[in-house]
Protein backbone atom coordinates (compact mmCIF):
# COMPACT_ATOMS: atom_id res chain seq x y z
CA UNK A 1 0.00 0.00 0.00
CA UNK A 2 1.14 3.51 -0.64
CA UNK A 3 -0.29 6.97 -0.14
CA UNK A 4 -1.19 8.84 -3.29
CA UNK A 5 -2.87 11.84 -1.68
CA UNK A 6 -3.68 12.89 1.84
CA UNK A 7 -5.62 16.01 2.77
CA UNK A 8 -7.63 16.82 5.84
CA UNK A 9 -10.54 14.40 5.79
CA UNK A 10 -9.56 12.78 2.48
CA UNK A 11 -7.19 9.93 1.76
CA UNK A 12 -6.28 8.24 -1.53
CA UNK A 13 -4.13 5.14 -1.45
CA UNK A 14 -3.02 2.45 -3.83
CA UNK A 15 -3.85 -1.06 -2.67
CA UNK A 16 -1.04 -2.91 -4.43
CA UNK A 17 -1.65 -6.50 -5.46
CA UNK A 18 -5.34 -6.60 -4.56
CA UNK A 19 -8.49 -6.96 -6.64
CA UNK A 20 -12.18 -6.19 -6.42
CA UNK A 21 -12.61 -8.83 -3.72
CA UNK A 22 -10.88 -7.02 -0.85
CA UNK A 23 -11.65 -3.54 -2.16
CA UNK A 24 -15.38 -4.14 -2.37
CA UNK A 25 -15.71 -5.56 1.15
CA UNK A 26 -13.54 -2.73 2.50
CA UNK A 27 -15.73 -0.15 0.74
CA UNK A 28 -18.88 -1.72 2.16
CA UNK A 29 -17.52 -1.80 5.72
CA UNK A 30 -16.35 1.80 5.45
CA UNK A 31 -19.78 2.96 4.28
CA UNK A 32 -21.37 1.31 7.33
CA UNK A 33 -19.59 3.87 9.53
CA UNK A 34 -21.61 7.02 10.20
CA UNK A 35 -18.60 9.33 10.00
CA UNK A 36 -17.58 8.12 6.51
CA UNK A 37 -19.19 10.29 3.85
CA UNK A 38 -17.59 8.54 0.86
CA UNK A 39 -15.61 5.39 0.13
CA UNK A 40 -14.83 4.22 -3.38
CA UNK A 41 -12.17 2.53 -5.43
CA UNK A 42 -11.19 2.36 -9.07
CA UNK A 43 -9.03 -0.04 -11.03
CA UNK A 44 -8.06 1.88 -14.15
CA UNK A 45 -6.79 -1.08 -16.18
CA UNK A 46 -8.37 -4.55 -15.84
CA UNK A 47 -5.11 -6.45 -16.33
CA UNK A 48 -2.32 -4.31 -14.91
CA UNK A 49 -4.09 -1.60 -12.90
CA UNK A 50 -3.73 -1.29 -9.16
CA UNK A 51 -6.80 -0.29 -7.12
CA UNK A 52 -6.88 3.33 -5.97
CA UNK A 53 -9.03 3.73 -2.89
CA UNK A 54 -10.64 7.03 -1.79
CA UNK A 55 -11.94 7.60 1.73
CA UNK A 56 -13.62 10.78 2.95
CA UNK A 57 -14.23 11.11 6.69
CA UNK A 58 -13.03 13.28 9.57
CA UNK A 59 -10.24 10.73 10.19
CA UNK A 60 -9.80 8.45 7.13
CA UNK A 61 -6.92 6.47 8.66
CA UNK A 62 -8.96 5.60 11.74
CA UNK A 63 -11.94 4.71 9.54
CA UNK A 64 -9.76 2.31 7.52
CA UNK A 65 -8.41 0.70 10.68
CA UNK A 66 -11.92 0.23 12.07
CA UNK A 67 -13.16 -1.27 8.79
CA UNK A 68 -10.20 -3.65 8.59
CA UNK A 69 -10.75 -4.79 12.19
CA UNK A 70 -14.41 -5.46 11.38
CA UNK A 71 -13.43 -7.51 8.34
CA UNK A 72 -10.88 -9.47 10.39
CA UNK A 73 -13.52 -10.31 12.99
CA UNK A 74 -15.99 -11.43 10.31
CA UNK A 75 -13.37 -13.61 8.62
CA UNK A 76 -12.43 -15.27 11.92
CA UNK A 77 -16.11 -15.94 12.71
CA UNK A 78 -16.57 -17.48 9.26
CA UNK A 79 -13.46 -19.62 9.71
CA UNK A 80 -14.68 -20.89 13.08
CA UNK A 81 -18.14 -21.70 11.68
CA UNK A 82 -16.60 -23.51 8.72
CA UNK A 83 -14.22 -25.49 10.92
CA UNK A 84 -17.08 -26.42 13.24
CA UNK A 85 -19.27 -27.51 10.32
CA UNK A 86 -16.51 -29.73 8.92
CA UNK A 87 -15.94 -31.34 12.30
CA UNK A 88 -19.57 -32.34 12.77
Secondary structure as GFF3:
##gff-version 3
##sequence-region A 1 88
A	DSSP	beta_strand	2	7	.	.	.	ID=ss1
A	DSSP	beta_strand	10	15	.	.	.	ID=ss2
A	DSSP	alpha_helix	20	31	.	.	.	ID=ss3
A	DSSP	beta_strand	36	42	.	.	.	ID=ss4
A	DSSP	beta_strand	51	57	.	.	.	ID=ss5
A	DSSP	alpha_helix	60	87	.	.	.	ID=ss6
###
